[in-house]
Amino acid sequence: MAISLTDHTFPSKCCVIMPTYNNANTLKRVIDGVLKHTQDLIIINDGSTDHTTSILEGYPNLIVLHSTKNIGKGHALKQGFKTAIALGFTYAITIDSDGQHFPKDIPVFIKELKIAQDDSLLLIGARNMTQVGVPKKSSFGNKFSNFWYGVETGIWLEDTQSGFRLYPLNIIKHTKLYTDKFELEIEVIVKSAWRGATVKNIPINVLYDENERVSHFRPFQDFTRISILNTWLLLVAFFYIKPRDFYRKFKSKRFKEFIYEDILGHQDSPKKKALSIALGVFIGLSPFWGFHTIGVIFLSIFFKLNKAISFACSNISLPPFIPFVFLASMNIGSFVLGQEDTYQLEHITKGYGVLNHLQTYVIGSLILATVSAVALGGLGYFILYMLKPKKNSLKNE
């Protein structure tokens, strides 16, 4: 039995938005599949030059927007969002018209929406990128996008490029979107997450039929545009969004509670804290001078570790300790390489010339960093595990 999007118990209205450009081979099949579930379908013809227009003429009861020239998928989606909001819809499911998505998966989105009862829910259909027929460029592009999305938002997903999605229009209508092509699908989910949307993946089916599918993705041009967008979003995330969120947490809690929960991460496991210590120590003793701070922050975010602990431990190489770090690194490197040189502190402080012994220093510093990270991380785990509070201790404070 078909599920109607406008006849469900959840008190919100949902429509389907379908951008299309020169997909005449698959367009009718996708439209008919959507109509089995809802008549609330908005189609945006983004300047098609094939017989798309004649196909759409066969659906006089649908809302169809025509563009006189091809501008881009992002522009078409923005037109669809604008129309859906004006018509009073609060959710919109987007589906591609090239046949890779199955309209029969629409109820999957609706079911999840009913269960969640979350007016900020944003669902992205997760494709099986390992199945036969998935282009390698699509698989690589998805991994690339997933990584940067995680860095920019702190949300790690398995698919961030699928165009089969459910959007909360109450967030979209307050979000400024600037891009007009494929990169809009990244811009919108990043900015929605920044606005507090609950972004999740749900599994969907996917079909890549090279005999009928027409892809308009231009690898060089579009990948370049996406890379530029991610660079900008990364800067905004680190210099505005993350400080803003940090400040909001600080304002919303008592000072002691804030330090305990958000800085020290009392809910983090001893293992996570120990790994954070190990990462900070390793970076702090590594030979990557000038990149310690950005490196430890980036890696702690990537590995989902405690950023405050990692950053604090990376300061093991504060300026007063630098000569001793160099001295230890040089002597370890000399020993490992079988050299007869024995370095003294005055060799370091009086310009002995570490650069003249760069190989010795680099090898020694990496060994020192690794051994110290394992030792201090292990010691930290032991201490933290022994001091781990009992479940009820926090409630009694």
VMD Tcl script that draws the C-alpha trace (Angstrom):
set ca {
  {0.00 0.00 0.00}
  {1.43 3.42 -0.97}
  {2.21 5.84 1.81}
  {0.88 9.37 1.30}
  {3.18 12.11 2.49}
  {0.28 14.44 3.24}
  {-1.75 11.86 5.11}
  {0.35 10.89 8.10}
  {0.01 11.51 11.82}
  {3.12 13.63 12.23}
  {1.90 17.29 12.21}
  {4.04 18.51 9.32}
  {3.62 18.64 5.59}
  {6.17 17.16 3.21}
  {6.70 17.44 -0.53}
  {9.16 16.02 -3.04}
  {11.52 18.24 -5.04}
  {13.04 16.92 -8.26}
  {15.61 18.97 -10.20}
  {16.17 17.72 -13.74}
  {18.46 18.51 -16.63}
  {18.55 16.43 -19.82}
  {17.43 13.21 -18.12}
  {14.62 12.44 -20.54}
  {15.53 8.74 -20.63}
  {14.69 8.23 -16.95}
  {12.53 11.23 -16.03}
  {9.09 9.70 -16.65}
  {9.92 6.53 -14.72}
  {11.10 8.51 -11.69}
  {8.08 10.84 -11.78}
  {5.65 7.94 -11.96}
  {7.46 6.26 -9.09}
  {7.13 9.35 -6.90}
  {3.45 9.76 -7.77}
  {2.75 6.35 -6.24}
  {3.48 7.98 -2.88}
  {2.43 11.61 -3.23}
  {1.05 14.20 -5.62}
  {3.02 16.93 -3.85}
  {5.86 16.95 -6.37}
  {7.77 20.05 -7.45}
  {9.89 19.62 -10.59}
  {12.52 22.15 -11.65}
  {13.52 21.89 -15.32}
  {16.97 23.46 -15.30}
  {17.14 24.49 -18.96}
  {16.94 21.02 -20.52}
  {17.59 20.83 -24.27}
  {16.29 17.29 -24.86}
  {12.59 16.34 -24.87}
  {12.22 16.87 -21.10}
  {9.70 19.68 -21.67}
  {7.37 17.47 -23.73}
  {7.49 14.78 -21.03}
  {6.56 17.32 -18.35}
  {3.63 18.52 -20.42}
  {2.08 15.13 -19.73}
  {1.74 16.06 -16.02}
  {-0.43 19.21 -16.03}
  {-1.39 18.83 -12.37}
  {2.17 19.00 -11.07}
  {4.10 22.12 -10.12}
  {6.79 22.52 -12.77}
  {9.30 25.37 -12.84}
  {11.19 26.02 -16.07}
  {14.50 27.81 -16.45}
  {15.38 29.21 -19.86}
  {19.02 28.19 -19.45}
  {20.98 25.67 -17.44}
  {22.30 27.29 -14.26}
  {23.07 24.32 -12.06}
  {21.59 21.76 -9.69}
  {22.14 24.02 -6.71}
  {20.13 26.82 -8.26}
  {17.34 24.39 -9.13}
  {17.23 23.08 -5.55}
  {17.06 26.61 -4.15}
  {14.13 27.34 -6.45}
  {12.45 24.18 -5.24}
  {13.03 25.07 -1.56}
  {11.66 28.56 -2.10}
  {8.53 27.22 -3.78}
  {7.95 24.54 -1.14}
  {8.27 27.07 1.68}
  {5.86 29.46 -0.06}
  {3.34 26.62 -0.36}
  {3.53 25.94 3.38}
  {5.50 22.69 3.37}
  {7.79 22.09 6.34}
  {9.80 19.21 4.90}
  {11.07 18.43 1.43}
  {12.48 15.19 0.05}
  {14.86 15.71 -2.86}
  {15.36 12.98 -5.43}
  {17.49 12.90 -8.59}
  {15.86 12.32 -11.95}
  {18.70 10.27 -13.49}
  {17.30 6.95 -12.27}
  {19.91 6.17 -9.63}
  {17.39 6.64 -6.79}
  {14.36 4.43 -6.19}
  {11.14 6.32 -5.35}
  {10.05 3.22 -3.43}
  {12.50 4.34 -0.72}
  {10.46 7.48 0.02}
  {8.55 5.71 2.85}
  {11.94 5.02 4.49}
  {12.38 8.76 5.01}
  {8.82 9.22 6.23}
  {9.10 6.35 8.70}
  {12.29 7.81 10.16}
  {10.65 11.23 10.37}
  {7.70 9.79 12.29}
  {9.96 7.96 14.71}
  {12.23 10.92 15.36}
  {9.53 13.59 15.69}
  {12.31 16.13 15.26}
  {11.52 19.33 13.38}
  {15.23 19.84 12.66}
  {15.84 16.37 11.22}
  {17.91 16.22 8.02}
  {18.22 12.77 6.49}
  {20.72 11.77 3.79}
  {20.21 8.50 1.97}
  {23.31 6.34 2.40}
  {24.24 4.40 -0.73}
  {26.20 1.17 -0.77}
  {29.32 2.54 -2.44}
  {30.96 -0.90 -2.57}
  {28.36 -2.52 -4.82}
  {29.08 -3.45 -8.42}
  {28.70 -0.59 -10.89}
  {29.52 2.31 -8.56}
  {32.02 4.56 -10.40}
  {35.38 4.88 -8.65}
  {35.23 8.67 -8.95}
  {31.91 8.65 -7.05}
  {33.34 6.48 -4.28}
  {36.44 8.65 -3.93}
  {34.43 11.87 -4.05}
  {32.13 10.60 -1.33}
  {35.02 9.70 0.99}
  {36.57 13.10 0.33}
  {33.30 14.85 1.12}
  {32.66 12.76 4.25}
  {36.06 13.67 5.67}
  {35.70 17.42 5.23}
  {32.10 17.38 6.43}
  {33.25 15.69 9.63}
  {36.03 18.23 10.17}
  {33.69 21.17 9.53}
  {30.79 19.96 11.67}
  {32.05 17.23 14.00}
  {29.42 14.90 12.49}
  {30.81 11.79 10.80}
  {28.62 10.23 8.12}
  {29.06 7.41 5.63}
  {27.47 9.30 2.73}
  {27.33 13.08 2.32}
  {26.94 13.25 -1.46}
  {23.71 11.38 -2.02}
  {21.06 13.65 -3.52}
  {18.21 11.59 -2.01}
  {17.52 13.58 1.17}
  {14.90 14.93 3.52}
  {15.37 18.60 4.45}
  {13.80 20.54 7.35}
  {12.54 23.66 5.59}
  {12.26 25.61 8.85}
  {16.07 25.61 8.90}
  {16.56 26.02 5.16}
  {14.46 29.20 5.02}
  {16.76 30.90 7.54}
  {19.99 29.75 5.87}
  {21.83 31.86 3.31}
  {22.98 29.66 0.44}
  {25.37 31.12 -2.12}
  {26.40 28.31 -4.49}
  {24.45 27.27 -7.58}
  {25.93 23.98 -8.73}
  {26.68 20.56 -7.21}
  {28.54 22.07 -4.27}
  {25.27 23.47 -2.87}
  {24.46 20.00 -1.54}
  {27.55 20.26 0.66}
  {26.96 23.89 1.61}
  {23.40 23.22 2.74}
  {24.15 20.24 4.98}
  {27.15 21.96 6.60}
  {25.23 25.15 7.32}
  {22.19 23.18 8.50}
  {24.40 21.32 10.99}
  {25.80 24.66 12.17}
  {22.20 25.79 12.78}
  {21.48 22.76 14.93}
  {19.94 20.31 12.46}
  {20.04 16.64 13.39}
  {21.90 15.18 10.40}
  {21.71 11.41 9.93}
  {22.17 8.76 7.27}
  {19.55 6.14 6.43}
  {20.21 3.26 4.01}
  {18.75 3.49 0.51}
  {19.02 1.54 -2.73}
  {20.96 2.92 -5.66}
  {21.32 2.02 -9.34}
  {24.17 3.03 -11.64}
  {23.11 2.08 -15.15}
  {25.63 3.56 -17.57}
  {23.34 2.71 -20.50}
  {20.71 5.25 -19.48}
  {22.17 7.41 -16.74}
  {23.41 10.86 -17.75}
  {25.79 12.47 -15.26}
  {26.47 16.20 -15.51}
  {29.24 16.19 -12.93}
  {32.42 17.64 -14.43}
  {35.31 16.09 -12.48}
  {37.84 18.91 -12.75}
  {35.58 21.99 -12.65}
  {33.15 20.71 -10.02}
  {35.81 19.12 -7.83}
  {37.68 22.43 -7.87}
  {34.54 24.33 -6.88}
  {33.86 21.85 -4.08}
  {37.44 22.17 -2.83}
  {37.19 25.97 -2.76}
  {33.89 25.74 -0.87}
  {35.36 23.31 1.67}
  {38.32 25.62 2.21}
  {35.97 28.49 2.99}
  {33.71 26.38 5.21}
  {36.74 25.10 7.11}
  {37.90 28.66 7.84}
  {34.42 29.66 8.98}
  {34.17 26.54 11.15}
  {37.45 27.09 12.99}
  {37.36 30.86 13.30}
  {33.65 31.42 13.93}
  {31.44 28.34 14.41}
  {33.59 26.41 16.89}
  {34.41 29.51 19.02}
  {30.71 30.45 18.90}
  {29.63 27.00 20.08}
  {32.31 27.05 22.78}
  {31.05 30.42 24.03}
  {27.41 29.25 23.98}
  {28.29 26.21 26.09}
  {30.20 28.43 28.48}
  {27.21 30.80 28.88}
  {24.69 28.00 29.34}
  {26.49 26.32 32.25}
  {28.02 27.11 35.59}
  {31.77 27.68 35.40}
  {32.63 24.52 37.36}
  {30.20 22.45 35.32}
  {31.61 23.86 32.07}
  {35.21 23.07 33.01}
  {34.27 19.62 34.22}
  {32.13 18.60 31.24}
  {33.39 20.53 28.23}
  {37.04 21.18 28.97}
  {38.06 18.10 30.95}
  {35.45 15.90 29.28}
  {34.49 13.96 32.40}
  {32.19 11.72 30.35}
  {35.07 10.57 28.17}
  {36.36 7.08 28.90}
  {39.86 6.53 30.37}
  {40.84 5.03 27.02}
  {39.78 8.14 25.11}
  {41.58 10.43 27.55}
  {44.71 8.29 27.45}
  {44.74 8.35 23.66}
  {44.32 12.13 23.84}
  {47.36 12.33 26.11}
  {49.35 10.12 23.75}
  {48.40 12.21 20.72}
  {49.33 15.46 22.44}
  {52.68 14.13 23.64}
  {53.52 12.67 20.23}
  {52.72 15.92 18.40}
  {54.51 18.02 21.02}
  {57.75 16.03 20.66}
  {57.54 15.50 16.91}
  {59.82 17.42 14.52}
  {56.89 19.27 12.89}
  {57.72 22.64 14.44}
  {55.30 25.39 13.55}
  {52.46 22.91 13.01}
  {52.08 21.49 16.51}
  {48.94 23.45 17.43}
  {47.05 23.06 14.17}
  {48.19 19.44 13.93}
  {47.00 18.42 17.38}
  {43.65 20.18 16.97}
  {43.08 18.72 13.51}
  {43.98 15.16 14.55}
  {42.02 15.30 17.80}
  {38.94 16.32 15.81}
  {39.57 13.68 13.16}
  {40.03 10.88 15.70}
  {37.25 12.24 17.97}
  {39.58 12.66 20.94}
  {39.54 15.15 23.81}
  {40.82 18.35 22.21}
  {41.63 20.10 25.49}
  {43.72 17.23 26.83}
  {45.53 16.74 23.52}
  {46.33 20.44 23.26}
  {47.53 20.67 26.86}
  {49.83 17.65 26.47}
  {51.25 18.99 23.20}
  {52.75 21.81 25.26}
  {55.32 19.36 26.58}
  {57.62 21.26 24.24}
  {57.14 24.72 25.75}
  {60.08 27.08 24.99}
  {62.00 26.38 28.26}
  {61.97 22.65 27.45}
  {62.93 22.89 23.78}
  {66.72 22.56 24.28}
  {66.21 19.40 26.33}
  {63.84 17.97 23.70}
  {66.42 18.63 21.00}
  {69.20 17.13 23.14}
  {67.26 13.94 23.84}
  {66.26 13.62 20.18}
  {69.83 14.09 18.93}
  {71.29 11.51 21.30}
  {68.56 8.96 20.57}
  {69.04 9.49 16.84}
  {72.79 9.14 17.17}
  {72.41 5.90 19.12}
  {69.94 4.39 16.63}
  {72.11 5.32 13.63}
  {75.19 3.87 15.29}
  {77.01 7.18 15.40}
  {79.76 7.85 17.93}
  {78.66 11.45 18.58}
  {77.44 12.34 22.05}
  {75.67 15.67 22.25}
  {75.77 18.02 25.22}
  {73.33 20.78 26.16}
  {75.82 23.49 25.13}
  {75.85 22.04 21.62}
  {72.15 22.84 21.36}
  {72.11 26.20 23.13}
  {75.22 27.55 21.43}
  {74.20 26.88 17.88}
  {75.84 23.50 17.27}
  {73.66 23.42 14.19}
  {70.82 20.95 14.40}
  {70.16 21.49 10.70}
  {73.58 20.04 9.97}
  {72.47 16.85 11.71}
  {68.87 16.89 10.49}
  {68.61 13.16 9.82}
  {69.84 12.36 13.31}
  {67.41 14.82 14.87}
  {64.34 13.74 12.85}
  {64.85 10.03 13.51}
  {65.57 10.63 17.17}
  {62.62 12.96 17.66}
  {60.17 10.53 16.07}
  {61.41 7.70 18.28}
  {61.30 9.94 21.36}
  {57.78 11.10 20.45}
  {56.53 7.55 19.90}
  {58.06 6.06 23.05}
  {56.95 9.01 25.20}
  {53.43 8.91 23.78}
  {53.07 5.19 24.51}
  {54.58 5.52 27.99}
  {52.67 8.61 29.13}
  {49.47 7.48 27.42}
  {49.72 4.09 29.15}
  {50.48 5.70 32.50}
  {47.58 8.09 32.00}
  {45.23 5.21 31.24}
  {46.28 3.36 34.37}
  {45.82 6.41 36.60}
  {42.53 7.45 35.01}
  {41.15 3.93 35.20}
  {42.05 3.68 38.87}
  {40.52 7.10 39.58}
  {37.43 6.50 37.46}
  {34.42 7.64 39.53}
  {31.66 5.23 40.27}
  {28.40 5.67 38.39}
  {26.56 7.26 41.27}
  {29.37 9.50 42.48}
  {28.61 12.34 40.09}
  {24.93 12.32 41.04}
  {25.82 12.77 44.69}
  {27.94 15.88 44.09}
}
mol new
graphics top color blue
foreach p $ca { graphics top sphere $p radius 0.5 }
foreach p [lrange $ca 0 end-1] q [lrange $ca 1 end] { graphics top cylinder $p $q radius 0.2 }
display resetview
